Amino acid sequence: MVKTKNNVIKLDDIDIKILKIINEDVRTSYRQISRSLDVSVGTVHNRIDKMVKIGVIKKFSPVLDHEKLGFVLTTIIGVRVKGEKLKSWEEKTMYNKNIVGIYDVTGEYDAILIAKFRNTNELNGFIKELLKNPIIERTYTQTVLEVIKEDMGSSNIL
């Protein structure tokens, strides 16, 4: 693992293989990983520890099935915010329990929200509450009909 001059982390084959294994099942023990890759347990521990310290691995967490928990409605919401208020609005909004992603974007809208709701009544209440804020100029909401792929933590990109 090497940090380049533009702060991009360059991973070697062992690091990538470790990431793919723990991405598949974060509960895989260091011993199992070491056997799979034919390296020592200490090597696995040190490499994972280093990837955590430099921020390649942000956290270890379960991947939830939101639908099984009753959140059957996924929405994509474009939000247009007045003036320079975008950052402060995002910092407050990101703590809303229904929002799973906020992105600053180019184009007609300033931000895109990805949010999950139990039903259209929850979505309706969320949008109406959002529009009460005087710095929100406009929203545009799309409802996801079918999730084809949703894997934000994927190591397959490596």
Solvent accessible surface area in square Angstrom, and as a share of the most:
residue,aa,sasa,rsa
1,M,43,0.19
2,V,96,0.55
3,K,121,0.51
4,T,53,0.31
5,K,205,0.87
6,N,108,0.55
7,N,111,0.57
8,V,86,0.50
9,I,41,0.21
10,K,131,0.55
11,L,31,0.15
12,D,54,0.28
13,D,100,0.52
14,I,41,0.21
15,D,0,0.00
16,I,39,0.20
17,K,101,0.43
18,I,0,0.00
19,L,19,0.09
20,K,80,0.34
21,I,41,0.21
22,I,16,0.08
23,N,64,0.33
24,E,149,0.67
25,D,53,0.27
26,V,63,0.36
27,R,200,0.73
28,T,29,0.17
29,S,48,0.31
30,Y,77,0.29
31,R,132,0.48
32,Q,98,0.44
33,I,0,0.00
34,S,8,0.05
35,R,174,0.63
36,S,81,0.52
37,L,31,0.15
38,D,134,0.69
39,V,40,0.23
40,S,67,0.43
41,V,54,0.31
42,G,38,0.36
43,T,43,0.25
44,V,0,0.00
45,H,89,0.40
46,N,97,0.50
47,R,62,0.23
48,I,4,0.02
49,D,54,0.28
50,K,100,0.43
51,M,0,0.00
52,V,62,0.36
53,K,154,0.65
54,I,66,0.33
55,G,40,0.39
56,V,50,0.29
57,I,15,0.07
58,K,185,0.79
59,K,151,0.64
60,F,100,0.42
61,S,55,0.35
62,P,105,0.66
63,V,149,0.85
64,L,100,0.50
65,D,72,0.37
66,H,53,0.24
67,E,111,0.50
68,K,171,0.72
69,L,100,0.50
70,G,30,0.29
71,F,35,0.15
72,V,90,0.52
73,L,22,0.11
74,T,14,0.08
75,T,0,0.00
76,I,59,0.30
77,I,0,0.00
78,G,3,0.03
79,V,0,0.00
80,R,68,0.25
81,V,7,0.04
82,K,94,0.40
83,G,64,0.61
84,E,165,0.74
85,K,102,0.43
86,L,38,0.19
87,K,123,0.52
88,S,52,0.34
89,W,9,0.03
90,E,14,0.06
91,E,100,0.45
92,K,157,0.66
93,T,16,0.09
94,M,103,0.46
95,Y,167,0.63
96,N,56,0.29
97,K,150,0.64
98,N,16,0.08
99,I,19,0.10
100,V,79,0.45
101,G,13,0.12
102,I,44,0.22
103,Y,91,0.35
104,D,76,0.39
105,V,57,0.33
106,T,135,0.79
107,G,70,0.68
108,E,103,0.46
109,Y,26,0.10
110,D,45,0.23
111,A,0,0.00
112,I,40,0.20
113,L,0,0.00
114,I,35,0.18
115,A,0,0.00
116,K,12,0.05
117,F,1,0.01
118,R,109,0.40
119,N,71,0.36
120,T,91,0.53
121,N,117,0.60
122,E,56,0.25
123,L,20,0.10
124,N,72,0.37
125,G,39,0.38
126,F,23,0.09
127,I,27,0.14
128,K,119,0.50
129,E,106,0.48
130,L,16,0.08
131,L,86,0.43
132,K,147,0.62
133,N,51,0.26
134,P,106,0.67
135,I,34,0.17
136,I,12,0.06
137,E,88,0.40
138,R,109,0.40
139,T,26,0.15
140,Y,109,0.42
141,T,50,0.29
142,Q,87,0.39
143,T,66,0.38
144,V,41,0.24
145,L,175,0.87
146,E,128,0.58
147,V,69,0.40
148,I,147,0.75
149,K,156,0.66
150,E,97,0.43
151,D,64,0.33
152,M,160,0.71
153,G,57,0.55
154,S,24,0.15
155,S,10,0.07
156,N,110,0.56
157,I,154,0.78
158,L,90,0.45
